[in-house]
Amino acid sequence: MQPIVTIEYCPKCHWLLRAAYMAQEFLTTFEGDIKGVTLVPSEISGRYTIHVQEAKVFDRKEYGGFPEIKELKQLVRDVVAPGKSLGHSDTKPHHL
């Protein structure tokens, strides 16, 4: 059974567009690996979490903000398709 990714976001913080963007990225990247993405408006102010089924893979408060989308894709990938290559999203950032 393919897992469902759930993004719970704070509507008071106006994070719906961010959640919709991330949902689109997950659906595109994990086509065939996930059943879908559910967006859930949170009743708790400031909440932004991502779950794969019951497993929490990201919490904005614990992380201290929002990472780049490639980091979130890696977190989701590690649960839904551990062997999957993410191409350029798997590379480490370049430091000068």
Residue pairs with C-beta under 8 A, 6 or more apart in sequence:
1 35
2 33
2 34
2 35
2 80
3 34
3 35
3 52
3 53
3 79
3 80
4 34
4 35
4 36
4 37
4 38
4 52
4 53
5 23
5 26
5 30
5 34
5 36
5 37
5 38
5 50
5 51
5 52
5 76
5 80
6 37
6 38
6 40
6 50
6 51
6 52
7 19
7 22
7 23
7 37
7 38
7 39
7 40
7 48
7 49
7 50
8 40
8 41
8 42
8 47
8 48
8 49
8 50
8 51
9 15
9 16
9 18
9 19
9 39
9 40
9 41
9 42
9 47
9 48
10 41
10 42
10 44
10 45
10 46
10 47
10 48
11 41
11 42
12 45
13 45
13 46
13 48
15 48
16 39
16 41
18 48
18 66
19 39
19 48
20 39
21 69
22 37
22 50
22 69
22 72
23 37
23 39
25 69
25 72
25 73
26 34
26 37
26 73
26 76
27 34
27 36
27 37
29 73
29 77
29 86
29 89
30 76
30 77
30 80
30 81
30 84
33 80
33 81
33 84
34 52
34 80
42 48
46 60
46 61
47 60
47 61
48 58
48 59
48 60
48 66
49 56
49 58
49 59
49 60
50 56
50 57
50 58
50 72
50 75
50 76
51 57
52 76
52 79
52 80
55 79
57 75
57 76
57 78
57 79
58 67
58 72
58 75
60 66
69 89
70 86
70 88
70 89
73 86
73 89
74 86
74 89
74 90
77 84
77 86
